[in-house]
Amino acid sequence: MAGQADNRAPYARIAAHYTGLITSGQLQPGSLLPSIKNLAEEWKVSTATAEKALRKLRNDGLVRGIHGIGTEVLDHPAPMSSGSQRQDRGRRTGSSWGAGERSDSHQAGVVAAPAEVSQALDIPPGSDVIRRSRVYRDRHGIVAHSTSWIPARYAKLIPQLAASERLTGGTSLQLIAEATGHPISHRIDSASARLLTQEYARLLELDPDNLPSEPVVVMTAKFVDSEGNIVEYGVDLGGPGRTWRTESEVSP
């Protein structure tokens, strides 16, 4: 816990620890977090650092402060992750899962590229592509349905890309970079809100007779290697009620 090697600031390590406990369900809604004093003693930090960690959890919408009682865990679905955020997480941890997440329904195969995909990958319409899909879930249900579209030529280098099972040895991007010797050099992200179509409803396992009226978040990410090759186009379809959130440091 407090003694783990981690390059993040102490308050961020504390906040990340409790974020994991909350999103995984180990800390149930209504549970109380340790007091500022107890946090400071447990993690061997100042009370100001402990207070900053709790403030971050409040800002992230995971807890609320109740005067005279303490800091209470709230019950909100965690935000979805973009393909780029999953790439960053995979590079750091070897897994694209977020805290409390798991994935299932892994499917893969070589198909003809839809128009949107052929345009994103800069290949002729109808070209063969690898389609890899999986569903990310947490205790609230589906976080996102995620699809990776990869040029079919990479299946010759890495046959498991076209197999309907969870990848071993790294993420698809890591495996491609290792096989080709060309690391991912940049990526292009987009986010949009789209109306819930019958196809989206099917992918998100929703009841077709009782569909939510609000739009869903759709995140796309295009990954380019150091030679300028587009190696993957990812599409993440957020589950109903899921939002997307990003965080970055701001220099003074």
N, C-alpha and C positions, 0 to 999 in steps of 0.2 A: 504494500500500500504506500505509505509515506516514503519508504526507502527505495522504491522502484526507480530505476534509471529512466529519466524522462527529461527532454529538453524544454518542455513547456514551463511557464511560470508556475510557482507553487499554487496560486489561486486557481489556475486553469487545470492543474492536475487534480485538485480537490473537486472542482466542479465536474470534471470528466468522470471521476470515480462515482459520484452520486448520480450523474446522468445515466451511466450504465446500469446502476442499481434500479433506477426509476423506470427506464425504458424496457428493461428486461422483466419487470414485474416483481423483482426481489423486494423492492420497497413499494408497498401498495398505496393507492390513494388514501389520504387521511393519515398516513404515517407521519411522525414528526422527525425531523432531522436533528442531529445534536446541536446544542447551543453553540454560539460563537466561542465561548470560553472552552467548551469541551472539544470543539473542532481544533482550536489552536493548540490545545494540549496534545491531542491525538496525533496531529500531523506535524507537531513541533514547528509551528509558524506563529507569527504575531496575530493578535486579535484583528488587526486591520486586514491582514491577508485572508483570514477566515471569513470576515464580513464581506470582503470582495467576492469570495467564492459563492457565498449565499446570494449575493446581489446578482451574480451572473446567472445562477439557476432561476432566480425570479425573472430576470430579463428574458430568459429563454422560455418562460411560461411553464416551467416544470413544478414550481413551488410557489407558495404565497406566505407572506408573513402575517401572523395573527397576533395582535397586541396582547401581551400578557400570557400568551400560550407558547408561541414558537413558530417554527417554519414547517408548514404542512405541504405534503406531496399532493399535487393536483392530478386529475385524470384526463389527460389530453393525448390524442394520437401524436406520435412523433412525426416530424416533417420527413418528406421523402428526400432522397439524395439524387443529384444529377449523375450522369455517367462520368463526368470529370471528378466529382467528389468521390465516387466509388473507385476510380483509378488511383487517386491520391491515397485513399484508405488501403487499397490493395498493395500499393508500393510500400506503405509503412508497416502493414500488419500481415500481408499475404492473403487477406480475405477482403472481399468487397462488402461484407455484411456490416451494417450499423449495429449499435448497441441494442441488444434484445431482438435482433432480427435472425431469421433463418431463410433459406431459399429452398424451393421445391419445384416440381413440374418442369424439370430441365428437358428441353427438346431441342434438337438440332437436325439439320439436313441441308442439302443443296437444292435451291429453288431458283426460279426466274425472278430477277430483280423487279420489284414494282417501280413505277415512274419516280416517286420521291427518292427511293433508295439509289436508283441508277444515277440520278442527278447528283445526289450527295456524294456518291463514290466516284463520280466522273467516269462512268462506264456506259457502254451502249445499252439502251433499254432492252430488257429481257435477258441480259447476260446472267450467267450462273453466279450465284452468290451463296455464301454460307449464312443461314439464318439460325441464330442461337437465341433461345428465349428461356426465361425463368421467372418465377414469381417470388417476390420478397414479402415476407409476412412478419408481423410481431403480434403481441397479445391482443391488439385491437383489430387484427384482420390484415387484409392486403395493404402493404405499404405502396408497392408499385409492381406493375408488369413491365419487365425489362427485355428488350430485344436488341441483339447485336447483329449487325449486317456486315459481313466480311467478304472481300473478293475471294472467289473460289480457288484462285491459285494457291492460297495459303493452306488449303486442305492437303495439298501434295507434300508440303513441308511438315505440317502438323495434323496428321489424320484425326486426332481426337477432337479437333475443332468441329467436325461434322458428326460427332457421336452424341447421342441423346443421354448424356450423363454429365455430372459436375466435373469441371476441369480439375486436373491434378498438376502440380508443379508450377502453379501460378495462374494469373488471369490470362485471358486471351491476348491482351496487349503485351504482357510480359513474355508469353510464349513466342509471339511473333517477333518481338525485338530480339529475343535470344536466338531464334532460328535464322533470322536474316542478318543479324549484326548491326541493325539500324534502330537506334532508340527512338521513342516518340519524342518529337521536337516541339510540337505545339498542337493545340486543339481549339476548336471553335464550338462554343456553346450557344444554345438558344432556349428560350422558355416561352410558353404560350398557354393560354387558357382556351380549351376547345370544348364544343358541345359534346355531350355524351352520346355517341352513336351506338347502334346495335352491336357493332364489332367491338367497340371499346367495352361495352357491357359484358360481352362474352368473355373477353380477356380478363376482366376484373371479377368474373364469376358472380355477377349481379342478377337478381331476379328480373327478367324482362318485363314482368307485369307490375313491378314496383320500383322503377328507376328514379334516382334522385334527380332533381331539376337543375342543380348547380353544375357549372362546367368543371372539367377536370384539368389538372396541370399536366402538360406534356413537355418533357425536357429532351432535347437532342444534343448530341455531342459528336463532333467529327474529329478523328485523331489522325495526325499526319506525322510520318517518320522523318528522320534527318535527311533522307533523299528526296523528300517532297511527295512520297507516295501516301495516298489516303488508305489507311489500313483498316479502319473500322468506322461505322456509323451507328451510334447507339440511340435508341428511343426508349425513354422511360415514361410510362403512363401511370400517373399517380392515382391511388385509390381515392374514393369519395371522402371528402373532409380532410384530405392531406394537403399540406402546404409545402412550399419549398423555402428553405432558409439558407443563407450563406453568411459567413462571418469572416472579417479580416481586420488586421491591425491597422490603425490610422496613426501615421507619424505626426508628432506635434509640429 
